[in-house]
C-alpha cells in the first residue's frame, strides 16, 4: 500500500513504524496547514492518508477547515474513495469532527488512551485501510467512538462511553513490552502507564544531579515508559558528556546545538527540535558551541519553560528537568507546574548544610515551603561508612537534620525517594555512554525504586 503521512515533526517516527507495512510516497514532514499546497502542486495521495496529532496547529477551526479541504478534494478528484485515518490521543477529536465522519465515510478515527501511541496501532491502522465495507469509526448519533473491528478494539478504547475521570486513571499500555514479574516492575507498570509526571532533579551543584537524571531516564525507558530530559543547566551543559551521539550531532548541526532554545520556542515541534536517544526517549539541551545571548534572553525564561512543560506532560509519562537549585532564582514561576522535586543530597553534614543554605538564598519563604512540601530526598553518592554523632548517616538522618530547625525553609521531614550507591562506575558513564543503572542489579534496583517513588508524586 502506498501511503501519505501527515504527522508534522512525528513523520520520521511514523515512517519507522510503517517501514514494513507501507510505501511512504512523500519523504518530507507534512502538516495540515501545508496540505493544500501539497495537493495543488499535483502531488499524489497514494492508497491512503494517515494523520496524527502532531500534524495539527492546535487551532481546531483551522485544522477542521484543512481536513475538510482534503476530504472534498478526494471526493472531487478520486475515482474511488481514498481512506483517511486519524490516530489521536485527544478524546474530544471524535466529537469535534462528528459532522465530517458523517459526511465522509472514508474518514476514520482511532482514539488511543495511552500517553504515547504504540507502534502497533499505526501498523494495524494501515491494515484497516485495506478493508472493504467498514464504516466510519465515529458515530454521531450517540457521540461514541466505535472501533471498526476486533483488532482495532484492542488498540483503541472500548465502545463504552468514556467518563471524564477515566483520563486520570492508570491504564495498561496497548503493547505489553514488559515481561518481568518482579514486584517493582508490576508496581511501576500499575502506577505510571496512564499518567504523566514532571519531575525536577535539583540540589546543590556537584551533588550528582545530572547523573541521577540520566539514569532515571534510562531506567524509565528500559521499563517501557516514554521520557524526555530537559537540561536547564545552560552553564555546564553536562548532557553532552553523557550522550556522545547528541554531542556529535551538535557539532554537525547548528540547529541541534540550539536544541533547548528551539524547543522552548516551539514546544509542539519537539520531535524535530529535540534529540531522539532511542525509541520513546528524548533529550533537549544545548551544545557547547551555542552562544547566542540574544536568543537566550528571548526564550530561556519561566514563561517559555511553563509552555514547554504544559505540552510535554501530554506527550510523555515522565518529563525530567535537570535543574540545579540556583536556577530557581530565575524560574520561581515554574515551580507550581512541577509535580515532584527530587532533591539530591549526599549523606554528609557539609552537603546537608550547603543544601539548606542554598534554598534559603534562592527561594523566599512561601516558595521554600512549597518546595519542602513537593520534594523527595535522593541520597546521592551514598557512603555506607559515613557517620554522624557516632551512628550511621542514614537517608532518614539526612531528612531529620534538614527538618531539625537548622533552616526555616524546611518545616517538616520529607520522604526519601531512594539512594544512589557510591561507585567508581559513575565516571565510566562519561567514557562509555553506558549508564550505571545498566551495569548491575544493585543500581537497576536502586533507580527502579527511585523512579517508582517519584512517579507516585509528593
N, C-alpha and C positions, 0 to 999 in steps of 0.2 A: 504493500500500500504506500502510495506517495502522499506525504503529509506536510501541511504547512503549520509551523509552530508560531504562535503569537504569545510570547511569555516574557517580553522585556528582558531584564537582566538575568532571568532564570533560564534563558534559551539554552545555554551550554549544558546545564544540569539535565533538563528535559531530554535534550538530544542524546546524552549518555544513557539515560534510562531506556530510550526507544531505539537504540542503535540496531538491535536485532529484530525489532518489530515493524519498522517502517523506514522508508527512504525519505529523508528530510529534503524538501525541494528548495528551501531558501536558507543559506548558511548564516545570515545575519540576524541580530535580535530585532524583533518587531514589537511595537506597542499598538494599542487600539487607536491612538491618535494619529499614527502614520500609516494605518492600514488602507485608508482611502487613496493615498498617493501610490501605495503599492499596487492596488487594483487598477487605478487609472494608467499606470505605466505598462499595462498589458501583461503583468506577471501572473503565473499560474497559481491556482488554489490546490491542484492535485486532487486526491481522492477524499480528502477530509481536512478539517481545520481543528486544531487543538489549542484552546485558550486557557491561560492560568491567571491567578490573581495578580501576578507581577506585571501583567500587560495593562492593567487599569491605571487611571490617573488619580483615583480617589475622589473624583468628581462624578457622582452617579449619573447625573443628567447627560453629561458629555460622553461618558462611557456607553450609556444606553443608546445614544444617538449614533455613535460609531458602530456599535454592534448591529443596530437596525440597518445601517447602510450596507454592511457586509451581507446580511441575510437577504435584503432586497436585491443586491447585485447578483447573488446566487440564483434567486428566483427569476431574474430577468435574463441572465446570460448562460445558465447551465441547462442542458437538455434534461438532466435528472438531478434531483436534489443532492447536494454535497453535504454530508453530515458535519455539523459543527458541535463540538463537545467542550463545555466549560467545566473545568475542575476547580473547585473553590473550597475555602475553609470558612467563608462568610455565610452564616446561616440565613442572612437576610437576602442573599442574591436570588434564590428561587422566588421570593415574594416580589422583589423589585422588577424581575424580568418575567413575571407571570403572563403579561399580555403578549410578550414575544414568543414564549413557549406555546401559547395557544394558537398564535397566528402562523408560526413556522414549526411544523412538526419535525423538522430535521435539526432543530436546536435541542441539545440535551444538556442537562446539568447534573454533575456528580458532586455531591456535598460530602466532604470528609471531616470527621470530628477530631482528627489528630492535629497536634500543633504543627507537625511537619508531615506533609502528604508522602506516604511511602511510594517508592518507585513502581511497585506492583500496580498501584492504582492507575498510573499513566500507561503502563503496558496493557492492562486489560481494557482501558478506555479505547485503545486502538482496535482491539478485537471487537468491541461493541459497535464501532463504526461500520464494520463489515456485515453486521446482522441485518436481516430484512424484516420488515414489519414490526419494528419496535417503535412505539410512540414516544412522545416526549417524556422525560423524567418528571417534569413539573406538572402537576395537575391543579389548575387554579380553582376548581370547584370547591376544594376543601383546603387549599393552601398548604399542601403537604408535598415534600419531595419524595418521589417513589423511585425505587431502583428498577431498572429495566430487565433485570434477570437475577437469578440466584447468585451468580458470580459477583455482580455489581453490588448486590445487597451486602455481601461480605466486606466490600471495600468502603462503602459509604455508611450512612447511618441507617437505622431500621425504619420501617414505614410508620412507626409510632410518632405522633406529633411531639416535637421537642419542647420540653419545658425550658423557661428562661434559666432556671437554676442548673440545668444539665450542663451548661457551659463551664460551671465551676467544679464539676465532679471529675474525679480521676477516672480516665478511660484507658483501656489497653490499646496498644498500637495495632495497626492493621496487619503488620507483619511481625511475627514473633521471632525476632532475631536472637534473643537471649535464650539459651537452653539450660543455663546453670540453675540449680535448685537450692543453693545455699540461702540461708535466711536473709543475708544482706542484699543479695540480688533481688529476692522477692520483695523486700521492703522498698527498695529503690524503685522497682517497677510499679508497685502499687501506689506510691505517693506521687510520682512525678510524671507519669505518662501523659496525663491530660492537663498539666498545669505548667506555668512558666514562672521562673524566679529571676529577679535581678539582684545579683549579689556583688557587693563591692569588697574586694580583698584589700584591706588597708592596714595601716600601722606606721610606726616609725621607720624611716628608710633604713635599709640594711637588715630588717627583721625577716627576710625571706618571702616578701610579698609576691614577687614575680614568679619565683619557683613554685610557690603554692598555687598561684593562679593557673600556671601552665599545667601542672599535674592534675588539678581538679578538672580542667577542661578535657584533658586526655582521658581521665577516668570516666567522665560523663559520656564521651564519645564511645569509649570501649563498651559501655553498658547500654548503648543504643539511644542515648539522649542527644538531641541537637543542641549545639552550644556555640557561642561566639565570644571571643575575648575582645574587649575594648581597652587598649593600652593607653591610658590617660597620662602616663608618665612621659610627657613630651621632652623632659630634660635628659633622661638617661636612655630611653627607648630600648630597654633591655630585651624586648621580644626578638630583636634582630639576632641576638646571640642564641636564643633557644630554638629559633626556626630559621635554619640556614637557607631554605628554599625561598622564604619571604625576603630575606636579606639580599639574596642573589637577584630576585626579581626587582627589588627597589633600585638596584644598581643599573638594571637594564631599562627599566620603565619609570620615567619621571612621574607619571600619574600614580603608580603604585607606591612610590616613595611618599606621596601625599595622601596615602590611603585614609588615614584618620580624618583629615580635614575634608576630603571629598565625601566621606561617609557622613560626617556631621552636617555637611552642606545639603546632601541629598540622601536622607536615610532610606527612602524607598528603593534606591538603586544599589543597596549594599551588595547585591550579587556581582556587580561589576566593580565596585569601589573597594570592597574588602577582599582578602586573600583566602582562598579555599585550601585549608590544610589537607583535609580528606573528608569524603562523604558529607556529613552534616556538621562539620567542624570548621569554623571560620575565625579569621583574625583581622582586626583593623588596628593599625599602628602607624608610626612614622618611620621612614627610612632615615639613615644617618645623613643622607645628602640633602634632605628637605630643610630649608632655612628661610622660607618666605614669611617674614614677620607680619606683613600686611594681611595675609590670609589667616594667620594665627589670631590676630586681633579681631578679625571679622567672624570667625567660626568657632574658635576654641573658647567657648563660654557656656554658662549654665543653660541658657535658653536653647542652644543647639543640642546640648547633651540631653536635655529633657525630651526634646523632639525625637532624638535617635533612640532613646530608651523606650519611648512610647511605641515606636514602630517595631523594634526588635523583640519586645516582650510578646508580640503576637506571632512571631515567626520562630522562636526558639524556646526549648524547655529551660535553658539556662543561659543568661546573659551575665558574663563575668567582667567586672571592671577591675583593672589593675590600677589602684588609686591610692598613692601614699597620703597619709593624714594631712600633710601641709597643703595639699591641693584643695581641701575643703574650705580653705580660707577664701578661695575664689569661686567655689562651686557649692556654697551652702544651700542654694535654692534647689539643688539637685537631690538633696538628701531625702526629701519626702517621697521621691519616686523610686527609692531603693528599698527592696524588701528586707534584706539582711546585710549587716556589715560583718565580715569575717575579720576579726581584729587579731593580727599576728603579733605574738609576744613570746620571745624565748623565756625559758624558766630560770632567769637570774634577776637579782634585785635591780641592777642597773637598767635593764630593759623595761622592767615594770615601771620604775620611776620616770624614765625617759618618755614612755608612752603617756603616762598620766600628765606630765608637764606639757607634752605636745598637744594633747586635747585641750588643756586649759588655754594655751596660746592661740590655737586655731579657731575654737568654737566658743560662742557666747553661751551663757548658762542654759538657755532654752534649747539650743541646738545640741549642746552636750548631753542634756537629759534625754533627748530623742535618740541620740547616738547610743547612749547607755542602754536604752530600752530595746533597741533594734540590733544590738551586737551579740555575737557569739565569739568566744575566745578560741583562737587556733594557736596552740603552743608549738611554735616552730623551733627548729634546731634543738629539739628536746634532748636534754642531757640527764640520763638516769642516775648520774652520780652527783648532780647538783644538790646542795644542802642549804637550808635556811633555818637559823635558830636550832641547829642540831638535828633537824629531821629532813626527810626528802622534800625537795622543792617540787611538789606535785602540781599538776594542772589546776587542781582545786585551790591550792595555795596561791597561785598566780591570781585567780579570781578574788580570793579572800583578801589579799593585800590591797588590790585596787579598790575594793569596797570597804576597806577598814577605816576610811576617813582621811587618807593621805591626800585626797583630792576631792573638791566639791563637785567635780564633773562626774564622778561615779558614786551614785547614791545607794546602789544595791548590786548584789552579785549577778554576774551574767552566767549563762550556761556555757559549757565547753563544747565546741564543735569537733575537736579532735586534737591529736598531736602529730607532729611530723618528726619521726625518729631521726636523730643525728646520724649522718653518714657521709663518708668521703665521696659517695656516688653523686652528690649534688653538683660538684664541679664538673663531673664527667658529662652531665646533661648538655653542657655548652659545647663540648668537643664532639659528641656523638649524635646529638639530636634524639637520643633515647631518653624519655622522661623516667625519672626514678620510680614512678609507680609501675613501670613495666619491667623493673629489674628484680622483683622478688615479691613473694606473698605478703611479707610484712608491710611493705609500702602500699601494695594494692589494697590490703585490708584497711590500712590507716586512711588512705584517701577515699576509699569507698564509704567508710563510716562518716568521714567528714562531709562528703557530698550529700549523704542522706540527711544529716542533721541540718545542713544549710538549706537543702531543698524543703525541709519541713517548715522553715520560716522561724521568726523570732517571737 
